[in-house]
């Protein structure tokens, strides 16, 4: 098959030139599509990674911070109550 393509290119240079132009245009279109896919997929990928990072790292930290804040306020109220009960 490859031999036939080479023979056609040698025997019909006009056809080979047209095929070369077609291959060049095809590669150019392929490169432009690749850049467009890259340009649109990278922000989407960054958004997905940011959301995953939030769910794995930031959300548990904020939850633990809120729980500790509520718990510390309760401990402080209990300590104040004990202090009022023990004072003369």
C-alpha positions in Angstrom: 0.0 0.0 0.0 2.8 2.4 0.9 4.5 1.6 -2.4 1.4 2.6 -4.3 1.3 5.9 -2.5 4.9 6.6 -3.3 4.4 5.6 -7.0 1.3 7.9 -7.2 3.3 10.8 -5.7 6.1 10.2 -8.3 3.9 9.7 -11.3 1.3 12.4 -10.5 3.0 15.4 -8.8 -0.1 17.6 -9.0 -2.0 15.0 -7.1 0.8 14.8 -4.6 0.8 18.5 -4.2 -2.9 18.6 -3.5 -2.7 15.8 -1.1 0.2 17.6 0.7 -1.9 20.8 1.0 -4.8 18.7 2.3 -2.6 17.0 4.9 -1.2 20.4 5.9 -4.7 21.9 6.3 -5.7 18.8 8.3 -2.8 19.1 10.6 -3.4 22.8 11.1 -7.1 22.1 12.0 -6.0 19.4 14.3 -3.6 21.7 16.1 -6.1 24.5 16.4 -8.7 22.0 17.9 -6.1 20.8 20.3 -5.3 24.3 21.5 -9.0 25.1 21.8 -9.7 21.9 23.8 -6.7 22.8 26.0 -7.9 26.4 26.5 -11.4 25.3 27.6 -10.5 22.2 29.6 -7.8 23.7 31.8 -10.1 26.1 33.6 -12.6 23.3 34.0 -9.8 21.1 35.4 -8.7 23.8 37.8 -12.3 24.2 39.0 -12.7 20.5 39.6 -9.3 20.3 41.5 -10.3 23.3 43.6 -13.6 21.8 44.5 -11.9 18.5 45.4 -9.3 20.4 47.5 -12.0 22.3 49.3 -13.9 19.1 50.1 -10.9 17.2 51.3 -8.9 20.0 53.1 -10.9 23.2 53.8 -14.3 21.8 54.6 -13.2 19.5 57.4 -11.0 22.2 58.9 -13.8 24.7 59.0 -16.2 22.1 60.5 -13.6 21.2 63.2 -13.0 24.9 63.9 -16.8 25.6 64.3 -17.2 22.5 66.6 -14.3 23.6 68.7 -15.6 27.2 68.9 -19.0 25.9 70.2 -17.4 23.5 72.6 -15.0 26.1 74.0 -17.9 28.5 74.6 -19.8 25.8 76.4 -16.7 25.0 78.6 -16.4 28.6 79.4 -20.0 28.9 80.5 -19.7 25.8 82.6 -16.5 27.2 84.2 -18.2 30.5 85.0 -21.2 28.6 86.5 -18.8 26.5 88.7 -17.0 29.7 89.7 -20.3 31.3 90.8 -21.3 28.3 92.8 -18.0 28.0 94.7 -17.6 31.7 95.5 -18.6 32.9 99.0 
